[in-house]
Amino acid sequence: MENTQNKRPFLKVADVSKSFGEVRVLDGLNLELAGGEILGVIGPSGGGKTTLLRCLDLLEPFDAGTIEYATLDAKALPNGRISKGSGEDGGEATTVALRQQIGFVFQTFNLWGDRTVLQNLTLAPCVVKRTDRAEAEAIAERLLAKFGLSEKRENRIWQLSGGQRQRVAIIRALMMEPQILLCDEVTSALDPVLAYDVLQMIKALSEEGLTMIVVTHHVDFAATLCDRIAYLNDGAIQQIDTPERIIKSPRNEEIANFLNILRVAG
Protein backbone atom coordinates (compact mmCIF):
# COMPACT_ATOMS: atom_id res chain seq x y z
CA MET A 1 0.00 0.00 0.00
CA GLU A 2 1.16 3.54 -0.74
CA ASN A 3 3.00 5.30 2.06
CA THR A 4 0.54 7.70 3.71
CA GLN A 5 2.70 8.85 6.60
CA ASN A 6 2.62 12.52 5.60
CA LYS A 7 -0.89 12.55 4.18
CA ARG A 8 -4.16 13.47 5.86
CA PRO A 9 -6.07 10.28 6.75
CA PHE A 10 -8.99 9.45 4.49
CA LEU A 11 -11.03 8.81 7.65
CA LYS A 12 -10.15 9.61 11.26
CA VAL A 13 -12.14 8.38 14.25
CA ALA A 14 -11.13 10.10 17.50
CA ASP A 15 -12.32 9.08 20.97
CA VAL A 16 -15.77 8.00 19.77
CA SER A 17 -18.12 6.64 22.42
CA LYS A 18 -21.67 5.35 22.07
CA SER A 19 -24.06 3.95 24.67
CA PHE A 20 -27.47 2.34 24.46
CA GLY A 21 -28.97 3.07 27.85
CA GLU A 22 -26.52 1.80 30.44
CA VAL A 23 -24.55 -0.28 27.92
CA ARG A 24 -21.38 1.34 26.54
CA VAL A 25 -20.99 -0.12 23.03
CA LEU A 26 -18.14 2.09 21.80
CA ASP A 27 -15.69 3.30 24.42
CA GLY A 28 -13.29 6.02 23.29
CA LEU A 29 -12.55 4.27 20.00
CA ASN A 30 -9.71 5.59 17.81
CA LEU A 31 -9.01 4.67 14.20
CA GLU A 32 -7.33 6.12 11.12
CA LEU A 33 -7.87 4.82 7.59
CA ALA A 34 -5.83 5.71 4.52
CA GLY A 35 -7.34 6.15 1.06
CA GLY A 36 -7.40 2.84 -0.81
CA GLU A 37 -6.83 0.85 2.37
CA ILE A 38 -8.81 -2.29 3.17
CA LEU A 39 -9.38 -2.75 6.89
CA GLY A 40 -10.76 -6.00 8.27
CA VAL A 41 -12.57 -5.85 11.60
CA ILE A 42 -12.95 -8.97 13.72
CA GLY A 43 -14.15 -9.62 17.24
CA PRO A 44 -16.89 -11.34 19.25
CA SER A 45 -20.58 -10.56 18.89
CA GLY A 46 -21.61 -7.51 20.88
CA GLY A 47 -18.13 -6.01 20.71
CA GLY A 48 -19.24 -2.91 18.78
CA LYS A 49 -18.45 -3.81 15.15
CA THR A 50 -21.86 -3.07 13.61
CA THR A 51 -22.34 0.03 15.77
CA LEU A 52 -19.00 1.36 14.52
CA LEU A 53 -20.10 0.95 10.90
CA ARG A 54 -23.46 2.60 11.59
CA CYS A 55 -21.75 5.57 13.21
CA LEU A 56 -19.37 5.90 10.26
CA ASP A 57 -22.35 5.90 7.87
CA LEU A 58 -24.17 8.50 10.02
CA LEU A 59 -27.00 6.05 10.63
CA GLU A 60 -26.34 6.15 14.37
CA PRO A 61 -25.48 9.32 16.32
CA PHE A 62 -22.68 8.88 18.85
CA ASP A 63 -22.26 10.45 22.27
CA ALA A 64 -18.68 11.74 22.30
CA GLY A 65 -15.68 12.14 20.01
CA THR A 66 -15.42 13.03 16.32
CA ILE A 67 -15.29 11.33 12.93
CA GLU A 68 -13.39 13.29 10.30
CA TYR A 69 -14.03 12.74 6.58
CA ALA A 70 -11.19 14.17 4.51
CA THR A 71 -13.07 13.82 1.20
CA LEU A 72 -15.61 16.50 2.11
CA ASP A 73 -13.52 18.41 4.63
CA ALA A 74 -16.26 17.68 7.15
CA LYS A 75 -16.48 16.26 10.64
CA ALA A 76 -19.24 14.34 12.41
CA LEU A 77 -19.82 15.50 15.97
CA PRO A 78 -21.79 14.02 18.88
CA ASN A 79 -25.58 13.78 18.69
CA GLY A 80 -25.79 13.85 14.89
CA ARG A 81 -24.20 17.25 14.28
CA ILE A 82 -21.91 17.89 11.28
CA SER A 83 -19.32 20.65 10.92
CA LYS A 84 -17.39 21.79 7.87
CA GLY A 85 -13.63 22.32 7.85
CA SER A 86 -14.16 25.98 8.67
CA GLY A 87 -15.99 24.98 11.85
CA GLU A 88 -19.42 26.12 10.70
CA ASP A 89 -22.49 23.94 11.00
CA GLY A 90 -22.71 21.73 7.90
CA GLY A 91 -26.42 21.09 8.21
CA GLU A 92 -28.51 18.50 6.43
CA ALA A 93 -26.92 19.16 3.02
CA THR A 94 -23.48 18.14 4.26
CA THR A 95 -24.92 15.04 5.92
CA VAL A 96 -26.62 13.99 2.68
CA ALA A 97 -23.45 14.66 0.67
CA LEU A 98 -21.38 12.57 3.09
CA ARG A 99 -23.77 9.66 3.06
CA GLN A 100 -23.71 9.57 -0.73
CA GLN A 101 -19.97 8.92 -0.52
CA ILE A 102 -20.34 6.04 1.93
CA GLY A 103 -21.63 2.69 0.71
CA PHE A 104 -23.10 0.31 3.30
CA VAL A 105 -23.68 -3.39 2.60
CA PHE A 106 -25.93 -4.85 5.28
CA GLN A 107 -25.77 -8.37 6.68
CA THR A 108 -29.49 -8.80 5.95
CA PHE A 109 -29.37 -7.42 2.36
CA ASN A 110 -32.10 -4.76 2.93
CA LEU A 111 -33.36 -5.13 -0.65
CA TRP A 112 -36.92 -4.51 -1.90
CA GLY A 113 -38.16 -8.09 -2.24
CA ASP A 114 -41.07 -7.31 -4.57
CA ARG A 115 -39.00 -5.20 -6.99
CA THR A 116 -36.75 -6.43 -9.77
CA VAL A 117 -32.98 -6.44 -9.49
CA LEU A 118 -32.78 -3.51 -11.91
CA GLN A 119 -35.36 -1.52 -9.95
CA ASN A 120 -33.44 -2.11 -6.71
CA LEU A 121 -30.25 -0.85 -8.31
CA THR A 122 -31.61 2.29 -9.96
CA LEU A 123 -33.91 3.57 -7.20
CA ALA A 124 -31.32 5.42 -5.08
CA PRO A 125 -29.37 7.05 -7.95
CA CYS A 126 -32.60 8.29 -9.53
CA VAL A 127 -34.18 9.56 -6.30
CA VAL A 128 -31.16 10.76 -4.31
CA LYS A 129 -28.71 11.86 -7.02
CA ARG A 130 -31.37 12.75 -9.63
CA THR A 131 -29.55 10.56 -12.15
CA ASP A 132 -31.35 10.13 -15.46
CA ARG A 133 -33.06 6.72 -15.48
CA ALA A 134 -31.46 5.63 -18.74
CA GLU A 135 -28.03 6.54 -17.37
CA ALA A 136 -28.72 4.72 -14.08
CA GLU A 137 -29.85 1.62 -15.95
CA ALA A 138 -26.71 1.72 -18.10
CA ILE A 139 -24.52 1.83 -14.98
CA ALA A 140 -26.53 -1.01 -13.44
CA GLU A 141 -26.21 -3.13 -16.59
CA ARG A 142 -22.44 -2.62 -16.61
CA LEU A 143 -22.08 -3.66 -12.97
CA LEU A 144 -24.41 -6.65 -13.36
CA ALA A 145 -22.33 -7.85 -16.31
CA LYS A 146 -19.10 -7.31 -14.40
CA PHE A 147 -20.25 -9.51 -11.52
CA GLY A 148 -22.08 -12.17 -13.52
CA LEU A 149 -25.68 -11.20 -12.83
CA SER A 150 -26.88 -9.83 -16.17
CA GLU A 151 -29.40 -12.62 -16.65
CA LYS A 152 -31.03 -11.74 -13.30
CA ARG A 153 -31.79 -8.11 -14.15
CA GLU A 154 -35.59 -8.65 -14.39
CA ASN A 155 -35.84 -11.19 -11.57
CA ARG A 156 -37.60 -10.27 -8.35
CA ILE A 157 -35.34 -10.34 -5.31
CA TRP A 158 -37.26 -13.23 -3.78
CA GLN A 159 -36.29 -15.34 -6.80
CA LEU A 160 -32.55 -15.03 -6.09
CA SER A 161 -30.27 -17.21 -3.98
CA GLY A 162 -28.70 -15.75 -0.86
CA GLY A 163 -25.38 -15.25 -2.59
CA GLN A 164 -27.03 -13.51 -5.53
CA ARG A 165 -28.96 -11.22 -3.17
CA GLN A 166 -25.76 -10.26 -1.38
CA ARG A 167 -24.01 -9.50 -4.68
CA VAL A 168 -26.99 -7.33 -5.71
CA ALA A 169 -26.72 -5.53 -2.35
CA ILE A 170 -23.05 -4.79 -3.02
CA ILE A 171 -23.81 -3.57 -6.54
CA ARG A 172 -26.57 -1.34 -5.13
CA ALA A 173 -23.99 0.31 -2.86
CA LEU A 174 -21.63 0.75 -5.82
CA MET A 175 -24.38 2.46 -7.84
CA MET A 176 -23.87 5.59 -5.71
CA GLU A 177 -20.15 5.63 -6.62
CA PRO A 178 -19.01 5.68 -2.97
CA GLN A 179 -15.51 6.58 -1.90
CA ILE A 180 -15.64 4.08 0.95
CA LEU A 181 -17.55 0.80 1.26
CA LEU A 182 -18.64 -0.60 4.64
CA CYS A 183 -19.43 -4.32 4.64
CA ASP A 184 -21.12 -5.85 7.69
CA GLU A 185 -20.67 -9.65 7.89
CA VAL A 186 -21.80 -10.01 4.28
CA THR A 187 -21.19 -13.78 4.21
CA SER A 188 -22.47 -14.79 7.64
CA ALA A 189 -25.79 -16.18 6.36
CA LEU A 190 -24.33 -17.96 3.33
CA ASP A 191 -23.06 -21.47 2.81
CA PRO A 192 -19.33 -21.83 1.89
CA VAL A 193 -19.91 -21.93 -1.88
CA LEU A 194 -22.09 -18.81 -1.94
CA ALA A 195 -19.78 -17.08 0.54
CA TYR A 196 -16.83 -17.72 -1.78
CA ASP A 197 -18.60 -15.95 -4.67
CA VAL A 198 -19.30 -12.89 -2.53
CA LEU A 199 -15.77 -12.79 -1.13
CA GLN A 200 -14.32 -12.98 -4.63
CA MET A 201 -16.47 -9.99 -5.56
CA ILE A 202 -15.10 -8.01 -2.61
CA LYS A 203 -11.58 -9.03 -3.57
CA ALA A 204 -12.13 -7.71 -7.09
CA LEU A 205 -13.25 -4.36 -5.66
CA SER A 206 -10.17 -4.19 -3.44
CA GLU A 207 -7.94 -4.69 -6.47
CA GLU A 208 -9.56 -1.59 -8.01
CA GLY A 209 -8.43 0.53 -5.06
CA LEU A 210 -11.78 1.10 -3.33
CA THR A 211 -11.38 2.01 0.33
CA MET A 212 -13.22 -0.55 2.47
CA ILE A 213 -13.94 -1.63 6.02
CA VAL A 214 -14.98 -5.28 6.12
CA VAL A 215 -16.45 -6.78 9.28
CA THR A 216 -15.95 -10.51 8.94
CA HIS A 217 -15.38 -13.79 10.74
CA HIS A 218 -13.45 -15.21 7.76
CA VAL A 219 -9.97 -14.51 9.10
CA ASP A 220 -8.17 -16.41 6.35
CA PHE A 221 -9.92 -14.35 3.69
CA ALA A 222 -9.28 -11.13 5.60
CA ALA A 223 -5.61 -12.08 5.76
CA THR A 224 -5.39 -12.28 1.96
CA LEU A 225 -7.58 -9.22 1.32
CA CYS A 226 -6.86 -6.64 3.99
CA ASP A 227 -3.96 -4.26 4.56
CA ARG A 228 -4.68 -4.35 8.29
CA ILE A 229 -6.95 -6.24 10.67
CA ALA A 230 -8.45 -4.70 13.80
CA TYR A 231 -9.66 -6.72 16.78
CA LEU A 232 -12.62 -4.89 18.32
CA ASN A 233 -14.20 -5.85 21.63
CA ASP A 234 -15.74 -4.02 24.59
CA GLY A 235 -16.11 -0.99 22.34
CA ALA A 236 -12.40 -0.46 21.71
CA ILE A 237 -9.78 -1.65 19.24
CA GLN A 238 -7.48 -3.86 21.27
CA GLN A 239 -5.07 -4.56 18.42
CA ILE A 240 -4.72 -3.27 14.87
CA ASP A 241 -1.93 -4.65 12.77
CA THR A 242 -0.96 -6.33 9.52
CA PRO A 243 -2.70 -9.68 9.01
CA GLU A 244 0.56 -11.54 9.49
CA ARG A 245 1.39 -9.88 12.79
CA ILE A 246 -2.08 -10.08 14.32
CA ILE A 247 -2.33 -13.78 13.44
CA LYS A 248 1.20 -14.74 14.46
CA SER A 249 1.58 -12.34 17.38
CA PRO A 250 -1.79 -11.59 18.99
CA ARG A 251 -1.39 -8.95 21.68
CA ASN A 252 -3.13 -10.89 24.43
CA GLU A 253 -4.67 -14.24 25.32
CA GLU A 254 -8.19 -13.06 24.49
CA ILE A 255 -7.26 -12.32 20.87
CA ALA A 256 -5.29 -15.56 20.59
CA ASN A 257 -8.25 -17.59 21.87
CA PHE A 258 -10.66 -15.80 19.52
CA LEU A 259 -8.47 -16.54 16.51
CA ASN A 260 -8.17 -20.19 17.55
CA ILE A 261 -11.97 -20.49 17.82
CA LEU A 262 -12.39 -19.03 14.32
CA ARG A 263 -9.86 -21.48 12.92
CA VAL A 264 -11.72 -24.43 14.46
CA ALA A 265 -15.13 -23.10 13.32
CA GLY A 266 -13.81 -22.45 9.81
SEROLO-633515 format. One record per atom (N, C-alpha, C): x, y, z; residue in three letters. Coordinates in steps of 0.02 Angstrom, whole numbers, plus 50000, padded with zeros to 5 digits. Example, Ala and Ser with C-alpha at 12.3 -4.5 7.8 and 13.67 -1.06 7.14 Angstrom:
<recs>
506604971650390ALA/506154977550390ALA/506604983550390ALA/506424988850354SER/506844994750357SER/506455000250394SER/
</recs>
This chain:
<recs>
500424994050000MET/500005000050000MET/500445006250000MET/500205011549968GLU/500585017749963GLU/500715020650031GLU/501315023450040ASN/501505026550103ASN/501085032750115ASN/500725032950170THR/500275038550185THR/500485042350248THR/501125041450267GLN/501355044350330GLN/501245051850334GLN/501365055450279ASN/501315062650280ASN/500665065250249ASN/500185060850239LYS/499555062850209LYS/499005062950261LYS/498505067250250ARG/497925067450293ARG/497545060950286ARG/497345057750342PRO/496975051450338PRO/496325052350299PRO/496145047250261PHE/495505047250225PHE/494925047750274PHE/495005044350330LEU/494495044050382LEU/494845043850450LEU/494615047950497LYS/494925048150563LYS/494395048050617LYS/494405042750657VAL/493935041950712VAL/494315043550777VAL/494085048350815ALA/494445050550875ALA/493995050250937ALA/494165045850982ASP/493845045451049ASP/493085044751045ASP/492845040750998VAL/492115040050989VAL/491825035151040VAL/491305037351073SER/490945033251121SER/490205033251103SER/489885027551117LYS/489175026851104LYS/488875022051154LYS/488325024051186SER/487975019851234SER/487255018951213SER/486985013051228PHE/486265011751223PHE/486025010651294PHE/485715015851322GLY/485525015351393GLY/486145015051436GLY/486175009851477GLU/486745009051522GLU/487315005151490GLU/487225002851429VAL/487734998651396VAL/488185002951352VAL/488825003151368ARG/489315006751327ARG/489545002151271ARG/489365003751209VAL/489504999451152VAL/490165001451118VAL/490285007951113LEU/490935010551090LEU/491225014651146LEU/491865013651161ASP/492165016551221ASP/492815020051204ASP/492765026251181GLY/493355030151164GLY/493755027151107GLY/493405024951056LEU/493725021451000LEU/494115026250955LEU/494725024150935ASN/495145028050891ASN/495355023850831ASN/495345027050771LEU/495505023350710LEU/495665028350655LEU/496185026750616GLU/496335030650556GLU/496365025950496GLU/496095028250440LEU/496075024150379LEU/496345028250321LEU/496805025250284ALA/497095028550226ALA/496665027350164ALA/496695031750115GLY/496335030750053GLY/496585024550017GLY/496125020449993GLY/496305014249959GLY/496465008550005GLY/496435009650071GLU/496595004250119GLU/495984999750129GLU/496124993450140ILE/495594988550158ILE/495724986450231ILE/495254988050274LEU/495314986250345LEU/494814980750361LEU/495054975350388GLY/494624970050414GLY/494494971150487GLY/493884970050509VAL/493714970850580VAL/493434964250605VAL/493744961450656ILE/493534955250686ILE/493394956350760ILE/493064951550791GLY/492924951950862GLY/492274948450878GLY/492164947050942PRO/491564943350962PRO/490924947450953PRO/490364943950950SER/489714947250945SER/489604951851004SER/489324957750991GLY/489204962551044GLY/489794966851060GLY/490334966151021GLY/490934970051036GLY/490934977051009GLY/490444978650965GLY/490384985450939GLY/490504986150865GLY/490594980650829LYS/490774980950758LYS/490234984350715LYS/489614981850721THR/489074984750680THR/488924991850701THR/488954993350765THR/488835000150788THR/489355004950760THR/489985002750756LEU/490505006850726LEU/490325008550654LEU/490135003550615LEU/489955004850545LEU/489365009550540LEU/488865008750582ARG/488275013050579ARG/488445020250598ARG/488915021150644CYS/489135027950661CYS/489515030950603CYS/489935027050570LEU/490325029550513LEU/489855031650456LEU/489305028050447ASP/488835029550394ASP/488305034750415ASP/488375037450475LEU/487925042550501LEU/487215039850511LEU/487145033350516LEU/486505030350531LEU/486365030550607LEU/486895030950646GLU/486835030750718GLU/487225036750748GLU/486895041250783PRO/487265046650816PRO/487675043850874PRO/488255046750887PHE/488665044450942PHE/488675049850997PHE/488935048051055ASP/488875052251114ASP/489475056951125ASP/490065054751103ALA/490665058751115ALA/491175057051061ALA/491645061851050GLY/492165060751001GLY/491995063950934GLY/492395062450883THR/492295065150816THR/492485059950763THR/492175060650705ILE/492365056650646ILE/492495061650590ILE/493115061750566GLU/493315066550515GLU/493335063150447GLU/493015066250397TYR/492985063750329TYR/493385068550285TYR/493975066450264ALA/494405070850225ALA/494115072650158ALA/493715068150128THR/493465069150060THR/493015075150054THR/492645076850108LEU/492195082550105LEU/492415088050154LEU/493005087250183ASP/493245092150231ASP/492705093450283ASP/492425087950309ALA/491875088450357ALA/492005083850416ALA/491665085150471LYS/491765081350532LYS/491095079950565LYS/490985073550582ALA/490385071750620ALA/490525072850695ALA/490045075850728LEU/490095077550799LEU/489565073650838LEU/489615073750904PRO/489105070150944PRO/488395072350929PRO/487935067650940ASN/487215068950934ASN/486995070950864ASN/487335068350813GLY/487115069250745GLY/487305075750712GLY/487715079850744ARG/487905086250714ARG/488485085350665ARG/488525089650615ILE/489045089450564ILE/489345096450558ILE/490015096850557SER/490345103250546SER/490785102950484SER/490855108550450LYS/491315109050393LYS/492015110650419LYS/492505110450373GLY/493195111650392GLY/493295118450425GLY/492875123250405SER/492925129950434SER/492635130450504SER/492305125050526GLY/492015124950593GLY/491275126650594GLY/490995128950537GLU/490295130650535GLU/489855124450531GLU/489245125250551ASP/488765119750550ASP/488635117650477ASP/488745111150463GLY/488655108650395GLY/487925107750376GLY/487505106350424GLY/486795105550411GLY/486635099150373GLY/486005098550354GLU/485755092550321GLU/486085091350254GLU/486245096650217ALA/486545095850151ALA/487215092350155ALA/487615094050205THR/488265090750213THR/488175083550233THR/487685082150276THR/487545075250296THR/487355071050236THR/486915073650194VAL/486695070050134VAL/487285068950087VAL/487695074050078ALA/488285073350034ALA/488765068050059ALA/488875067950125LEU/489315062950154LEU/489045055850144LEU/488405054950158ARG/488115048350153ARG/488125045650082ARG/488115050150033GLN/488145047849964GLN/488835045049947GLN/489345047049986GLN/490015044649974GLN/490185038350014GLN/489715036150054ILE/489835030250097ILE/489345024750077ILE/489605019250052GLY/489185013550035GLY/489145008750094GLY/488555006250108PHE/488455001650165PHE/488124995250138PHE/488444989550149VAL/488164983150130VAL/487964979550194VAL/487314978450202PHE/487034975750264PHE/487064968150265PHE/487114965450324GLN/487124958250334GLN/486464955050310GLN/485914958750315THR/485254956050298THR/485004958650230THR/485454960850187PHE/485324962950118PHE/484954969650114PHE/484364970150149ASN/483954976250147ASN/483754978150075ASN/483564973250036LEU/483324974449968LEU/482564974449966LEU/482274977549914TRP/481544977449905TRP/481354970849872TRP/481064966349912GLY/480924959649888GLY/480444959149829GLY/479974963849824ASP/479464963449771ASP/479664967449709ASP/480264970349709ARG/480504974049651ARG/481014969749613ARG/481124971549550THR/481624967949511THR/482324970049533THR/482814966149511VAL/483514967849525VAL/483664974749498VAL/483474976149436LEU/483614982549405LEU/483284988249442LEU/482674987249465GLN/482324992449502GLN/482674993849569GLN/482914988549602ASN/483284989549664ASN/483914993649653ASN/484244992549597LEU/484884995849585LEU/484795003149564LEU/484265004749530THR/484195011549502THR/483805016249547THR/483485013749599LEU/483045017949640LEU/483435023649673LEU/483975021949710ALA/484345027149746ALA/484675032249700ALA/485025030249647PRO/485315035349603PRO/484795040049573PRO/484225037349554CYS/483705041549523CYS/483385046249574CYS/483265043849635VAL/482915047849685VAL/483395052549721VAL/483965049949743VAL/484425053849784VAL/484875058349742VAL/485175055549689LYS/485645059349649LYS/485325062549587LYS/484685061149577ARG/484325063749518ARG/484645061649453ARG/484925055549453THR/485225052849392THR/484685051049342THR/484795052649279ASP/484325050749227ASP/484235043149228ASP/483615040849220ARG/483475033649226ARG/483865029549175ARG/483905031949114ALA/484275028249063ALA/485015027549082ALA/485295032949110GLU/485985032749132GLU/486075027949190GLU/485605028149239ALA/485645023649296ALA/485595016349274ALA/485155014949227GLU/485075008149202GLU/485705005849165GLU/486035010449130ALA/486645008649095ALA/487205006849145ALA/487255010749199ILE/487745009249251ILE/487595002449283ILE/486945001349298ALA/486744994949328ALA/486904989049282ALA/486764989749218GLU/486904984449170GLU/487654982749169GLU/488064988049171ARG/488784986949169ARG/489014983149231ARG/488764985049290LEU/488964981749352LEU/488694974549355LEU/488084973549332LEU/487804966849332LEU/488214962249287LEU/488424964749230ALA/488844960749184ALA/489514959349216ALA/489794964249250LYS/490454963549280LYS/490464958049333LYS/489904957349369PHE/489874952549424PHE/489414946649409PHE/489294945349345GLY/488964939249324GLY/488224938649341GLY/487874944249340LEU/487164944049359LEU/486704946949305LEU/486964947749244SER/486564950949192SER/485904947349180SER/485914940749183GLU/485304936949167GLU/484774937549222GLU/484964940649279LYS/484494941349335LYS/484174948349338LYS/484314952449289ARG/484104959549292ARG/483354960449303ARG/482934956049274GLU/482204956749280GLU/481904952149333GLU/482324948449368ASN/482084944049422ASN/481874948249482ASN/481364945849518ARG/481204948649583ARG/481714946249633ARG/481824950149685ILE/482334948349734ILE/482184941649767ILE/481544940149778TRP/481374933849811TRP/481544927849768TRP/481684928849704GLN/481864923349660GLN/482604921849660GLN/483004925749695LEU/483724924949695LEU/483964920649754LEU/484544917549745SER/484864914049801SER/485164919149849SER/485354916749908GLY/485654921349957GLY/486274924649931GLY/486704920949898GLY/487314923849870GLY/487174928949817GLY/486674927649775GLN/486484932449723GLN/486204938849755GLN/485804938049807ARG/485524943949842ARG/486084948149871ARG/486584944849901GLN/487124948749931GLN/487534952349878GLN/487634949149820ARG/488004952549766ARG/487594958449739ARG/486934957749735VAL/486514963349715VAL/486564969049766VAL/486584967249830ALA/486644972449883ALA/487294976249876ALA/487834972749859ILE/488484976049849ILE/488454980649788ILE/488164978149733ILE/488094982249673ILE/487674988449687ILE/487144987549726ARG/486724993349743ARG/487134998749778ARG/487574996649824ALA/488005001549857ALA/488475004949807ALA/488735001049759LEU/489185003849709LEU/488845008649661LEU/488185007949653MET/487815012349608MET/487885019749628MET/488005021049691MET/488075027949715MET/488785030549708MET/489225026449680GLU/489935028249669GLU/490255030549734GLU/490225026449786PRO/490495028449851PRO/491255028749851PRO/491525032649897GLN/492245032949905GLN/492485028049958GLN/492025025549998ILE/492185020450048ILE/491595015650052ILE/491745009150059LEU/491225004050063LEU/491285000550130LEU/490725000350167LEU/490684997050232LEU/490304990550223LEU/490604984950241CYS/490284978450232CYS/490204975050300CYS/489594973550318ASP/489444970750384ASP/489274963350380ASP/489774959150392GLU/489664951850394GLU/489264949450334GLU/489504951250274VAL/489104950050214VAL/489064942650194VAL/489444938250227THR/489414931150211THR/489154926850268THR/488934929950322SER/488764926050382SER/488174921450372SER/487704923250328ALA/487104919150318ALA/487164914550257ALA/487754914050228LEU/487844910250166LEU/488234903850178LEU/488074898750136ASP/488474892650140ASP/489164894050109ASP/489654889550118PRO/490334890850095PRO/490394892450021PRO/490004889149978VAL/490054890349906VAL/489804897449889VAL/489224899349916LEU/488954906049903LEU/489404911349934LEU/489664909949994ALA/490114914650027ALA/490734915949984ALA/490994910749953TYR/491584911449911TYR/491464916349854TYR/490874915749822ASP/490704920249766ASP/490694927549789ASP/490394928749848VAL/490354935549873VAL/491044938249892VAL/491444934049924LEU/492114936049944LEU/492554937549883LEU/492474933749829GLN/492844935149768GLN/492644941949739GLN/492004943549746MET/491764950149722MET/492094955749762MET/492134954949827ILE/492454959949869ILE/493194960549853ILE/493504954849840LYS/494214954849822LYS/494334958749757LYS/493884957849709ALA/493934961549646ALA/493894969049657ALA/493454971149702LEU/493384978249717LEU/494014980949751LEU/494314976849794SER/494924979049828SER/495484980149778SER/495504976049727GLU/496034976549677GLU/495954982849634GLU/495344985849635GLU/495224992149599GLU/495384998249642GLU/495584997149704GLY/495795002749747GLY/495245005949787GLY/494665002649793LEU/494115005549833LEU/494285004849907LEU/494205010249944THR/494315010050017THR/493745006250049THR/493915001450094MET/493394997250124MET/493534995650197MET/493004994950234ILE/493034991850301ILE/492584985750298ILE/492874979950313VAL/492514973650306VAL/492474970150373VAL/491884970050403VAL/491774966150464VAL/491664958950443VAL/492064954350470THR/492024947450447THR/492254942650501THR/492044936350495HIS/492314931050537HIS/492744926350496HIS/492844927950431HIS/493274924050388HIS/493984926850392HIS/494354924650443VAL/495014927550455VAL/495504925850398VAL/495464919850372ASP/495924917950317ASP/495814922450256ASP/495184923850241PHE/495044928250184PHE/495274935350200PHE/495144937650261ALA/495364944350280ALA/496124944950275ALA/496474939550291ALA/497204939650288ALA/497454940550217ALA/497094937950168THR/497314938650098THR/497064945150067THR/496534948050095LEU/496214953950066LEU/496444960450097LEU/496524960550163CYS/496574966850200CYS/497294969150209CYS/497374975750211ASP/498024978750228ASP/498154978050303ASP/497624979050342ARG/497664978250414ARG/497034974850440ARG/497104971850499ILE/496524968850533ILE/496494971850603ILE/495884973850623ALA/495784976550690ALA/495364971650731ALA/495574970450792TYR/495174966450839TYR/494794971250884TYR/494124970950880LEU/493694975550916LEU/493274971750966LEU/493324973751029ASN/492904970751082ASN/492834975751138ASN/492274975351174ASP/492134979951229ASP/492174987251206ASP/491994988351142GLY/491954995151117GLY/492604998451100GLY/493154994751100ALA/493804997751086ALA/494214993051043ALA/494654995951003ILE/495114991850962ILE/495694989751006ILE/495744983351019GLN/496264980751064GLN/496914979151027GLN/496864978050962GLN/497464977250921GLN/497284978750849GLN/497724982450815ILE/497644983650744ILE/498334983050713ILE/498384978550664ASP/499044976750638ASP/498974973650570ASP/499544972150539THR/499524968450476THR/499224961550489THR/498924958350439PRO/498654951650450PRO/499164946750478PRO/499764946950452GLU/500284942350475GLU/500444943250548GLU/500514949450570ARG/500704950650640ARG/500134949150688ARG/499504950850668ILE/498964949650716ILE/498824942150722ILE/498944938350669ILE/498834931150672ILE/499414927650708ILE/500024929650694LYS/500604926350723LYS/500774929050792LYS/500604935350805SER/500794938350869SER/500204942150900SER/499664938650917PRO/499104942050950PRO/499334945351015PRO/499064951351028ARG/499304955351084ARG/499164952251152ARG/498604948551157ASN/498444945651222ASN/498094938851212ASN/497964935551268GLU/497674928851266GLU/496964928951238GLU/496594934251251GLU/495904934751225GLU/495904934451148GLU/496344938351117ILE/496374938451044ILE/496614931751017ILE/497104928851050ALA/497364922251029ALA/496814917051032ALA/496424916951086ASN/495884912151093ASN/495344913251041ASN/495184919551027PHE/494674921050976PHE/494894918450908PHE/495514919650889LEU/495774917350825LEU/495764909750822LEU/495934906450876ASN/495914899150878ASN/495204896450868ASN/494714899750898ILE/494024897650891ILE/493804898350818ILE/493994903850786LEU/493804904850716LEU/494124899650671LEU/494744897750686ARG/495074892650646ARG/494704885950651ARG/494504884250713VAL/494144877850723VAL/493464878150689VAL/493104883850696ALA/492444884550666ALA/492474884550590ALA/493024887350563GLY/493094887750491GLY/493254881150459GLY/
</recs>
